[in-house]
Amino acid sequence: MKERFEAFYNDHLKKFGSTAQGVGWKNDVAQRIRFEQLIKLIKREANNFSINDLGCGTGDFVHFLQENSFQFTYQGYDVMPEMVEQALHRFGQLPPIAFHLIESAHEMEISDYTVASGIFNIRFNCNDDTWLEHILETLSSMNKKSTDGFAFNILTKYSDREFMKEELYYADPGFLFDHCKKNFSKNVALLHDYDQYDFTIIVRKTL
């Protein structure tokens, strides 16, 4: 599976470069819509917060944060060497921005927040139970590495059936909301109203 995963993203990166398509999104608009949901995790008045970006790709979330005038310290993490290389080429490796090649989410440093966009969508031939176990383990790591909260998006089981693909994983929003509520925080939001085939869950550990 790892070989197929790497081949998929390397192919996109070669074709499209450091763009939304290069990390597997349909286009820049689709990516921005997801970022706009994830950033709801952070209060507008928050200043100089630290944030982990799990599955950072080529670092597009950095640009989004800069565009929105946030003051932040950023740690980007990816399992793909080519992604990290491109991110370093775009943004460098100087404070407050850094990128890291990792093998699993538990290698992240502790930050105020953690976000993950699109990392749970592609499972290829991995069965549902095994992939869900991977998702829950990753969420547990995100929780442990986030002092104030975390957010993630994932494809929804309410997608139009004629457009659903075998190699993608479509999650049950209610199940993941319930899991986060029971295991991570009483303050959990499920966002499923932005006209895309996915949903976003925000877990706030502080008010």
Residue pairs with C-beta under 8 A, 6 or more apart in sequence:
1 124
1 125
1 126
4 124
4 125
5 122
5 124
6 80
8 24
8 122
9 23
9 24
9 80
9 82
9 83
10 80
10 82
12 21
12 22
12 23
12 24
13 22
13 23
13 58
13 82
13 83
13 86
15 21
15 22
16 22
17 86
18 58
18 59
18 60
18 86
18 87
18 89
18 90
19 28
19 58
20 26
20 27
20 28
20 30
20 31
20 60
21 27
22 57
22 58
22 86
23 31
23 57
23 58
23 60
23 83
23 118
24 118
24 121
24 122
25 31
25 34
25 118
30 196
31 60
31 117
32 64
33 194
33 196
34 117
34 118
34 153
34 196
34 198
34 200
35 60
35 61
35 64
35 117
36 194
37 151
37 153
37 191
37 194
37 200
38 61
38 115
38 117
38 151
38 152
38 153
38 200
38 202
39 64
39 65
39 68
40 151
40 189
40 191
40 200
40 202
41 113
41 115
41 149
41 150
41 151
41 202
41 203
41 204
42 49
42 51
42 70
42 113
46 70
47 71
48 71
48 72
48 73
49 70
49 71
49 72
49 73
49 112
49 113
49 148
50 72
50 73
50 74
50 75
50 111
50 112
50 113
51 65
51 72
51 73
51 74
51 75
51 111
51 112
51 113
51 114
51 115
52 75
52 76
52 77
52 108
52 109
52 111
52 113
52 114
52 115
52 142
52 145
52 146
53 59
53 61
53 62
53 74
53 75
53 76
53 77
53 114
53 115
53 116
54 77
54 105
54 108
54 114
54 115
54 116
54 119
54 138
54 142
55 77
55 78
55 79
55 116
55 117
55 118
55 119
56 76
56 77
56 78
56 83
56 84
56 87
56 99
57 78
57 83
57 87
58 83
58 86
58 87
58 90
59 76
59 86
59 87
59 90
59 91
59 97
59 99
61 74
61 76
61 115
61 117
62 74
62 76
62 87
62 91
62 97
65 72
65 74
72 96
73 95
73 96
73 111
74 96
74 97
74 98
75 98
75 99
75 100
75 108
75 109
75 111
76 84
76 87
76 97
76 98
76 99
76 100
77 99
77 100
77 101
77 102
77 105
77 107
77 108
78 84
78 87
78 99
78 100
78 101
78 102
79 101
79 102
79 103
80 101
81 101
84 99
84 100
84 101
87 99
88 99
91 97
91 99
93 99
100 107
102 108
104 141
105 137
105 138
105 141
105 142
105 145
106 141
106 144
106 145
108 114
108 141
108 142
108 145
109 145
110 144
110 145
110 146
110 147
111 145
111 146
111 147
112 146
112 147
112 148
113 146
113 148
113 149
113 150
113 151
114 142
114 145
114 146
114 150
114 151
115 150
115 151
115 152
116 138
116 142
116 150
116 151
116 152
116 153
117 152
117 153
118 153
119 138
119 152
120 131
120 135
120 138
120 152
120 154
120 155
120 169
120 171
121 154
121 155
121 168
121 169
121 198
122 167
122 168
122 169
123 131
123 167
123 168
123 169
124 167
125 167
126 134
128 169
131 169
132 171
135 154
135 169
135 171
135 176
136 179
139 150
139 152
139 179
139 180
139 184
140 183
142 150
142 152
143 150
143 183
143 184
143 203
143 205
146 203
146 205
147 205
147 206
148 204
148 205
148 206
149 185
149 187
149 202
149 203
149 204
149 205
149 206
150 203
151 200
151 201
151 202
151 203
152 200
152 201
153 198
153 199
153 200
153 201
154 169
154 171
154 176
154 198
154 199
154 201
155 168
155 169
155 170
155 171
155 197
155 198
156 170
156 171
156 173
156 192
156 197
156 198
156 199
157 170
157 171
157 172
157 173
158 173
158 192
159 170
159 197
160 197
163 197
164 170
171 199
173 190
173 192
173 199
173 201
176 201
177 188
177 190
177 201
180 188
180 201
180 203
181 188
184 203
184 205
185 203
185 204
185 205
187 203
187 204
187 205
187 207
188 201
188 202
188 203
188 204
189 201
189 202
189 204
190 199
190 200
190 201
191 199
191 200
191 201
191 202
192 199
192 200
194 200
